[in-house]
């Protein structure tokens, strides 16, 4: 095992109102993080591809756990995102290893998702926080779903660890009214971005 898991931490939000009319149903938003050992600290490794299979499996596992925390219905998930915090003995590219396999594993857990999974990463000290972006899982241009969730772990990452994060939500922002924002119905219309 390249990435031994020290702990898994999850966060869920149930948003019932936000300075306006209450939604018919609450918005559920959450993030899950695995604190894992970083096998590449203290050295330059040219080929990081051996990490892909294990990280994809971790993405699917974490994705399934997060869906459970958000009510257990994969069809209710409308947006997603991912991120990584690399401990100080690592490098930013170690966080980039998470993006493709972590996103692919999360899509497998949800059972759908065609738009790019937005992401962010940084090298940070223990207790560092990360704003993980969220966008619509079928079309990144859906303005109501531009969002983020902050995630971190109080005792991680240690210098030789990484915090690997997935995030999801069951809808867009409460009372979203972005000027000029697209809706999912705009996808595929002439002149719309792909």
C-alpha positions as CSV (number, residue, x, y, z in Angstrom):
1,X,0.0,0.0,0.0
2,X,1.5,3.3,-1.1
3,X,-0.9,5.5,0.8
4,X,-1.7,4.1,4.3
5,X,-4.8,5.9,5.8
6,X,-4.3,7.3,9.3
7,X,-7.8,8.7,9.5
8,X,-10.9,9.7,7.6
9,X,-12.7,12.9,8.6
10,X,-16.1,14.1,7.2
11,X,-18.1,17.3,7.3
12,X,-21.8,17.7,6.4
13,X,-24.0,20.8,6.2
14,X,-27.8,21.0,6.1
15,X,-28.6,24.4,4.8
16,X,-32.2,25.4,5.5
17,X,-32.1,29.1,4.7
18,X,-29.8,31.9,3.5
19,X,-31.1,35.5,3.7
20,X,-34.3,34.8,1.7
21,X,-37.1,32.4,1.1
22,X,-36.5,29.0,2.6
23,X,-36.1,26.2,0.0
24,X,-38.7,23.4,-0.3
25,X,-36.0,21.0,0.8
26,X,-32.7,21.7,2.6
27,X,-29.4,21.7,0.6
28,X,-27.0,19.1,1.8
29,X,-23.3,19.8,1.2
30,X,-20.3,17.9,2.5
31,X,-16.7,17.0,2.3
32,X,-14.7,14.0,3.2
33,X,-10.9,13.8,3.7
34,X,-8.5,10.9,4.1
35,X,-5.2,11.7,5.9
36,X,-2.7,9.4,4.1
37,X,1.0,8.8,4.2
38,X,2.9,10.4,1.3
39,X,5.4,7.8,-0.1
40,X,7.3,10.4,-2.2
41,X,8.5,12.8,0.5
42,X,12.2,13.7,0.5
43,X,12.9,12.6,-3.0
44,X,12.2,13.5,-6.6
45,X,10.3,10.7,-8.4
46,X,9.9,11.1,-12.1
47,X,7.0,8.7,-12.7
48,X,4.0,9.1,-10.3
49,X,1.7,6.9,-12.3
50,X,2.0,3.8,-10.0
51,X,-0.2,5.8,-7.6
52,X,-3.2,6.0,-9.9
53,X,-5.0,2.7,-9.2
54,X,-4.8,3.0,-5.5
55,X,-5.9,6.6,-5.5
56,X,-8.8,5.8,-7.8
57,X,-10.0,3.1,-5.4
58,X,-9.7,5.5,-2.5
59,X,-11.7,8.1,-4.5
60,X,-14.5,5.5,-5.0
61,X,-14.4,4.5,-1.3
62,X,-14.5,8.1,-0.1
63,X,-17.1,9.0,-2.6
64,X,-19.4,6.2,-1.4
65,X,-18.9,7.2,2.2
66,X,-19.7,10.9,1.4
67,X,-22.9,9.9,-0.5
68,X,-24.0,8.0,2.6
69,X,-23.4,11.0,4.8
70,X,-25.4,13.1,2.4
71,X,-28.5,10.9,2.6
72,X,-27.4,7.8,0.7
73,X,-29.0,8.5,-2.7
74,X,-26.4,9.0,-5.5
75,X,-29.0,10.4,-7.8
76,X,-29.5,13.3,-5.4
77,X,-25.9,14.6,-5.9
78,X,-25.8,17.6,-8.3
79,X,-22.3,19.0,-7.8
80,X,-18.8,17.9,-6.9
81,X,-15.2,18.9,-6.4
82,X,-11.9,17.7,-5.0
83,X,-8.7,19.0,-3.4
84,X,-5.4,18.1,-1.7
85,X,-3.3,19.5,1.1
86,X,0.3,18.2,1.0
87,X,2.4,18.2,4.1
88,X,5.5,20.4,4.2
89,X,8.0,17.6,3.3
90,X,6.1,17.0,0.0
91,X,5.7,19.0,-3.2
92,X,2.6,20.4,-4.9
93,X,2.8,17.7,-7.6
94,X,2.0,15.1,-5.0
95,X,-1.3,16.8,-4.5
96,X,-1.9,16.8,-8.3
97,X,-1.7,13.0,-8.2
98,X,-5.1,13.0,-6.6
99,X,-7.0,14.9,-9.3
100,X,-7.6,12.4,-12.1
101,X,-7.9,9.2,-10.1
102,X,-9.7,10.9,-7.2
103,X,-12.2,12.5,-9.5
104,X,-12.7,9.3,-11.5
105,X,-13.3,7.3,-8.3
106,X,-15.9,9.8,-7.2
107,X,-17.7,9.7,-10.5
108,X,-17.8,5.9,-10.2
109,X,-19.3,6.2,-6.7
110,X,-22.0,8.6,-8.0
111,X,-22.6,6.6,-11.1
112,X,-22.5,9.7,-13.4
113,X,-20.9,13.0,-14.0
114,X,-19.6,14.3,-17.3
115,X,-18.1,17.7,-16.5
116,X,-14.6,18.2,-15.2
117,X,-14.3,17.8,-11.4
118,X,-13.0,21.2,-10.2
119,X,-10.0,21.0,-8.0
120,X,-7.5,22.9,-5.9
121,X,-4.3,22.0,-4.0
122,X,-1.6,23.4,-1.8
123,X,1.3,22.6,0.4
124,X,0.3,23.4,4.0
125,X,1.1,22.9,7.6
126,X,-0.9,20.9,10.1
127,X,-4.4,22.2,10.5
128,X,-4.3,24.0,7.1
129,X,-7.7,24.5,5.5
130,X,-8.7,24.4,1.8
131,X,-11.6,25.9,0.0
132,X,-12.7,23.1,-2.3
133,X,-14.6,24.3,-5.4
134,X,-18.0,22.8,-6.4
135,X,-19.6,22.9,-9.9
136,X,-22.5,21.1,-11.5
137,X,-21.5,17.5,-12.3
138,X,-23.0,17.5,-15.8
139,X,-22.1,21.0,-17.1
140,X,-19.5,23.2,-15.3
141,X,-21.3,26.4,-16.6
142,X,-24.4,26.0,-14.5
143,X,-24.2,29.3,-12.5
144,X,-26.4,28.3,-9.6
145,X,-23.9,25.6,-8.7
146,X,-20.7,27.7,-8.5
147,X,-19.8,27.1,-4.8
148,X,-17.2,25.8,-2.4
149,X,-16.8,24.1,0.9
150,X,-13.9,24.6,3.4
151,X,-12.2,21.5,4.7
152,X,-9.3,20.6,6.8
153,X,-8.1,18.3,9.5
154,X,-6.9,19.7,12.9
155,X,-3.9,17.2,13.2
156,X,-3.0,16.9,9.5
157,X,-1.2,16.9,7.3
158,X,1.9,16.0,9.2
159,X,5.0,16.8,7.0
160,X,5.0,13.3,5.5
161,X,1.3,13.1,4.9
162,X,-1.4,14.4,2.5
163,X,-5.1,15.3,3.1
164,X,-7.1,14.1,0.1
165,X,-10.5,15.6,-0.1
166,X,-13.7,15.0,-2.0
167,X,-16.8,17.3,-1.9
168,X,-20.4,17.1,-3.1
169,X,-23.7,18.9,-2.8
170,X,-27.3,18.0,-3.5
171,X,-28.1,21.3,-5.3
172,X,-26.9,24.7,-6.1
173,X,-26.7,27.7,-3.7
174,X,-29.9,28.5,-1.8
175,X,-31.7,31.4,-3.6
176,X,-29.1,31.4,-6.4
177,X,-29.7,34.3,-8.8
178,X,-26.4,34.9,-10.5
179,X,-26.8,37.6,-13.2
180,X,-26.2,36.0,-16.6
181,X,-25.7,32.5,-15.2
182,X,-26.6,29.5,-17.3
183,X,-28.9,26.7,-16.3
184,X,-28.6,23.0,-17.2
185,X,-31.3,23.6,-19.8
186,X,-28.9,25.9,-21.7
187,X,-26.4,23.0,-22.3
188,X,-26.1,22.2,-26.0
189,X,-27.9,25.3,-27.3
190,X,-26.2,27.2,-30.1
191,X,-23.6,29.6,-28.9
192,X,-23.2,28.0,-25.5
193,X,-19.8,26.9,-24.2
194,X,-19.1,23.2,-24.4
